[in-house]
Amino acid sequence: MGVLSWLVEEGVADGVELGGLPVALALRYSDDEPGSPWTWVLYLDARASEEQRAALEGIFTGDLGGDAERHFPWSWKSNELVAIRPVEITVDHTRRRQRLRIKDHISVRIRDRYDGDEAVTCVIPGHHRPGEELITDELVVDDEKLSFEYRGVCGYASTFDYAG
């Protein structure tokens, strides 16, 4: 169970400018279940235009093809997409103090850098790139079939490239 988030620094899909837009996913999956199916919610910034949200939905569901199969296990494994929500998303990527807030659904606060020796990146897209392993102050998700809360768990921050 967890949350993934992205802030598109620059990019265009089907002629639609996507730079500056945040995207997030709340998810649950288990490698102990046959096929490790994913249950997930896709959050798209409410300030984005309909065209921007459609492009981001196509990218993050894998419907637009491109690198999705390499990066997004939820696009090729058995999955249940619970909802696609246009919501207010606030992202702060201040180093070691990251914050993500998705109005009425998610709150993630990073406390500091993780100082253990173990790698925590797992299936996180971008884990093959240099990044920073972090520890959360809080990770709270409250959305339909996905509801959980953790404190002091590990996270990962990195840059990410997608091409389609």
C-alpha angles and dihedrals in degrees: 000000000000152000129265123192137183135190110204106224095185136346149122129215121190089344093308117126112231103173115132096020123127123216129185141183130203110201150176127193137146130206086206090069117080108266090004094250120207127227110194149161122212117214120200125185111264089215091064119098121250089256092051093048091048091051093048091046090052092050098045096042089048093239091125092054115212117115094342095107091052095048111024116060090183088064095060106023125076105284149166115217100204096188147336107223129192100208142150107278123189118191129182116181097186103154113267091355100070118161132192124184125179108186113254094352119053142027123179124174124179115216103189147311116309107246099194126108096235122100111238101183098100111157095346110136109246095030090126089062125078109273145138128273110220142183124229129233088198141352113186126173123180112170127127108282092007116070123145142129132209136175127193096015124140128260139174134227122197144139117263136202125206125180126183 
